[in-house]
Amino acid sequence: MCAGWTNNASESFNHILKQRVQWHVCHMELIGQCRQLTNAQAMEADRELIGHGDLVLHKDHARFRTIAEHWRSMSDRQRQRLQDDCFKL
C-alpha cells in the first residue's frame, strides 16, 4: 500500500469516477477513465511545481518549485527528473 493512502483516498477516487459518468450505471471503460484521471492529477501536480495550481506544495517539497519560464525551457527528461524527485514516495 502506498504511504499516506487510506480507505478515504480510494473512496474519494471512487466518488470522482462516479461523477465522471454522472452517477449513471453505464458500460464504461474503467482503465481509460482511470488513465484520464491520473493524467489530470499529473497535470495538476505539474502546475503546483510552477505555483499555478489550486493546491500548494507541502513545505518539505517547496525546494522543488520552479518558475514557469524555467519549466518551459526544460527538456522532457529534465521535467521527469524533477517530478520524480518531488513526488517519489
C-alpha positions in Angstrom: 0.0 0.0 0.0 1.2 3.5 -0.8 2.4 5.6 2.2 -0.2 8.0 3.3 -3.1 6.4 1.4 -6.1 5.4 3.5 -9.5 3.9 2.7 -10.7 7.5 2.4 -8.4 8.0 -0.6 -9.9 5.1 -2.5 -13.4 6.2 -1.6 -12.6 9.7 -2.9 -11.3 8.3 -6.2 -14.5 6.1 -6.5 -16.6 9.3 -6.0 -14.6 11.1 -8.7 -15.2 8.2 -11.1 -18.9 8.2 -10.4 -19.0 12.0 -11.0 -17.3 11.5 -14.4 -20.2 9.2 -15.5 -22.8 11.5 -13.8 -23.8 8.7 -11.4 -25.4 6.7 -14.2 -24.9 3.0 -14.5 -23.1 2.6 -17.7 -20.7 0.4 -19.5 -17.5 2.4 -19.0 -14.0 1.6 -20.0 -12.6 1.7 -16.5 -8.9 1.7 -17.5 -9.4 4.7 -19.8 -11.3 6.7 -17.2 -8.6 5.9 -14.6 -5.9 6.9 -17.1 -7.6 10.2 -17.8 -8.0 10.9 -14.0 -4.3 10.1 -13.3 -3.2 12.3 -16.2 -5.3 15.1 -14.9 -3.7 14.6 -11.5 -0.2 14.7 -13.0 -1.0 17.9 -14.9 -2.3 19.5 -11.6 1.0 18.4 -9.9 3.0 20.0 -12.7 1.0 23.2 -12.1 1.9 23.0 -8.4 5.6 22.8 -9.3 5.4 26.2 -11.0 3.0 27.7 -8.5 0.0 27.9 -10.8 -2.3 25.3 -9.4 -5.1 25.4 -6.9 -3.0 23.5 -4.3 0.2 24.2 -2.6 3.3 22.1 -2.3 4.0 20.8 1.2 6.8 22.7 2.9 9.0 19.6 2.6 8.7 19.8 -1.2 8.9 23.5 -1.7 12.5 23.3 -2.7 11.3 21.6 -6.0 9.2 24.6 -7.0 10.4 26.4 -10.2 9.2 29.3 -12.3 7.1 28.8 -15.4 9.8 30.2 -17.7 12.3 27.7 -16.4 9.8 24.8 -16.7 9.1 25.7 -20.4 12.8 25.7 -21.1 13.3 22.2 -19.6 13.5 19.1 -21.7 11.0 16.3 -21.1 13.8 14.3 -19.3 14.6 17.2 -17.0 10.9 17.7 -16.2 10.5 14.0 -15.5 13.5 14.0 -13.1 12.1 17.0 -11.2 8.7 15.3 -10.9 10.3 12.0 -9.8 12.4 13.8 -7.2 9.5 15.8 -5.9 6.7 13.2 -5.9 8.5 9.9 -5.1 7.0 8.0 -2.1 
